[in-house]
């Protein structure tokens, strides 16, 4: 008799736990409502990410120039002729690539 009472109580407890409505769960309104300062944070995050990307690009350009200088082993006279032309080429390439990067960012967001 004690065994059947325990089994019955355990079964009732499990059914009550499973069938009861979630009282502490978030409602759909709570899940979809963003915090009030979310827009401010997202703008600040976007600015920080953009600044970080710009720093990375600058570092890559510097590293690329150092590697090219080491591999090419130009004389001083040749370097004086080459680097201004290369800098102009790199600036023009950046102007071509920047719109592509903006399109990609627009697609991602």
C-alpha positions as CSV (number, residue, x, y, z in Angstrom):
1,X,0.0,0.0,0.0
2,X,2.8,2.4,0.8
3,X,4.5,1.6,-2.5
4,X,1.3,2.4,-4.5
5,X,0.8,5.7,-2.6
6,X,4.4,6.7,-3.3
7,X,4.0,5.8,-6.9
8,X,0.8,7.7,-7.2
9,X,2.2,10.8,-5.5
10,X,5.3,10.7,-7.6
11,X,3.2,10.4,-10.8
12,X,1.0,13.3,-9.7
13,X,4.0,15.4,-8.9
14,X,5.6,14.7,-12.3
15,X,2.3,15.4,-14.1
16,X,1.9,18.7,-12.2
17,X,5.4,19.8,-13.1
18,X,5.1,18.9,-16.7
19,X,1.5,20.2,-17.3
20,X,1.8,23.4,-15.3
21,X,2.1,26.6,-17.4
22,X,5.6,28.2,-17.4
23,X,5.2,30.9,-14.8
24,X,8.7,32.3,-15.0
25,X,9.2,32.1,-18.7
26,X,9.4,35.3,-20.8
27,X,6.4,36.3,-22.8
28,X,6.8,37.1,-26.5
29,X,6.5,40.8,-25.7
30,X,9.4,40.6,-23.3
31,X,11.6,38.7,-25.8
32,X,11.0,41.1,-28.7
33,X,11.3,44.4,-26.8
34,X,14.9,45.7,-27.1
35,X,16.4,47.6,-24.2
36,X,16.0,51.4,-24.4
37,X,19.8,52.0,-24.8
38,X,20.3,49.3,-27.4
39,X,20.3,51.8,-30.3
40,X,23.0,53.8,-28.5
41,X,25.1,50.7,-27.9
42,X,24.7,49.5,-31.4
43,X,25.8,52.9,-32.9
44,X,28.9,52.9,-30.6
45,X,29.7,49.3,-31.5
46,X,29.4,50.1,-35.2
47,X,31.8,53.1,-34.8
48,X,34.3,50.9,-32.8
49,X,34.2,48.1,-35.3
50,X,34.7,50.6,-38.2
51,X,37.7,52.2,-36.4
52,X,39.1,48.7,-35.8
53,X,38.7,47.8,-39.4
54,X,40.4,51.0,-40.5
55,X,43.3,50.3,-38.2
56,X,43.6,46.7,-39.5
57,X,43.6,48.0,-43.1
58,X,46.4,50.5,-42.3
59,X,48.5,47.8,-40.6
60,X,48.0,45.5,-43.6
61,X,49.1,48.3,-46.0
62,X,52.2,49.0,-43.9
63,X,53.1,45.3,-43.6
64,X,52.5,44.9,-47.4
65,X,54.9,47.8,-48.2
66,X,57.5,46.4,-45.8
67,X,57.4,43.0,-47.4
68,X,57.5,44.4,-50.9
69,X,60.4,46.6,-50.0
70,X,62.3,43.6,-48.6
71,X,61.6,41.3,-51.5
72,X,62.2,43.9,-54.3
73,X,65.5,45.2,-52.7
74,X,65.4,48.5,-54.6
75,X,68.2,50.9,-54.7
76,X,67.6,54.4,-53.2
77,X,67.1,55.9,-56.7
78,X,64.7,53.2,-57.8
79,X,62.8,53.3,-54.5
80,X,62.4,57.1,-54.9
81,X,60.7,56.5,-58.3
82,X,58.8,53.4,-57.3
83,X,57.1,54.2,-54.0
84,X,55.2,57.4,-55.1
85,X,53.8,55.4,-58.1
86,X,52.9,52.5,-55.9
87,X,51.2,54.8,-53.3
88,X,49.1,56.4,-56.0
89,X,48.1,52.9,-57.3
90,X,47.2,51.8,-53.8
91,X,45.1,54.8,-53.2
92,X,43.2,54.3,-56.5
93,X,42.7,50.6,-55.7
94,X,41.3,51.6,-52.3
95,X,38.8,53.9,-54.0
96,X,37.7,51.0,-56.3
97,X,37.5,48.5,-53.4
98,X,35.7,50.7,-50.8
99,X,32.3,50.7,-52.6
100,X,32.5,46.9,-52.8
101,X,33.1,46.8,-49.1
102,X,30.2,49.1,-48.3
103,X,27.9,46.9,-50.5
104,X,29.0,43.9,-48.6
105,X,28.4,45.6,-45.2
106,X,24.9,46.7,-46.3
107,X,24.1,43.1,-47.3
108,X,25.4,41.8,-44.0
109,X,23.3,44.2,-41.9
